[in-house]
């Protein structure tokens, strides 16, 4: 019987090093170009992200039709703070293959054979960042009847600030212990710049249209160190910088069905992001710097949104829904990237994201109390994740002297995911595969976000 072992550094590097110039591991796209909504506006985020029926400057991004409900010139400015935490755990599973092709799994809790112990490891790391969240100016245009309001602004629509640490050890042979540590740092974001308008087309129906330019940068740094005592030392660092540019359009309707019930609808056209990517790799003991530059495009699909809001006296409750078929995402303008289009349907899935929130206004105090819940599924199929993103939020708003609003929100969310790959393989004397030893990396990810938004009405 022959046993083939492979140093885990090559496998971990392949999985966690992100896009390479000639190939991009499909999992690394997750939450970067797909399904990564950070949220904007403290009022909306305090209600779980339900914002399609809100009447402030951020309507430019949620539902441009509701710009028509803003009666005065308004300047809106917001900031956000995030603390991101990732706890990882590494375990080993033996995947046995019999002659009929049936595969069975068994987690390895005891030595694989004499002198070998199972691979184990755990690590936890966190990262905090404060960013500009929104800046919007809305200007009503005088009309004889109805309303016409223009909006111009910017919002941080996607956030790439995150961190991950991988740590594991393996007694590969008696007296020779493998110890590995990997650190992943990511920063940057995708910024939405836009202009739009909301106009009344009947006493109870408003139409809105917004056009948006997207710019952004994603910096990905992976540092990996492996020591196989006493005779091997390995170091590698990958730095990947992506620059994004793209544009799309969003059209919407807002309808007041009766004095209590209102409805919102929106369609966001596909967003084609042009990506300029630079990959730099260095190895310890090697004076060379390996540089690769690549250009490609990735197209995100249509987003269909709907919302319903119920208002009764000082209370309001709202439900927002977004539907996106992420399996229609597509690479283009680069042959080496286009080969992944066949994998997208196997990896990505369609998702329905919902947010529900409520608000209660205390008029005598100029105070609004808010709370919400959201379910934001990862855009990948079930076999690649442990649990979907979800969370809850609380917040409040103050109206000061009828011209200034201050809104605060706290959002807590999290999810779990895993990566599963071959660490070593066992073959019989005929070179037939008997079993694989797979390493499974489980991640428990959580985050806390604070949003602060102020608006001045002239």
Order of alpha helices (4+ residues) and beta strands (2+ residues): beta-alpha-alpha-alpha-alpha-beta-beta-beta-beta-beta-beta-beta-beta-beta-beta-beta-beta-beta-beta-alpha-alpha-beta-beta-beta-beta-beta
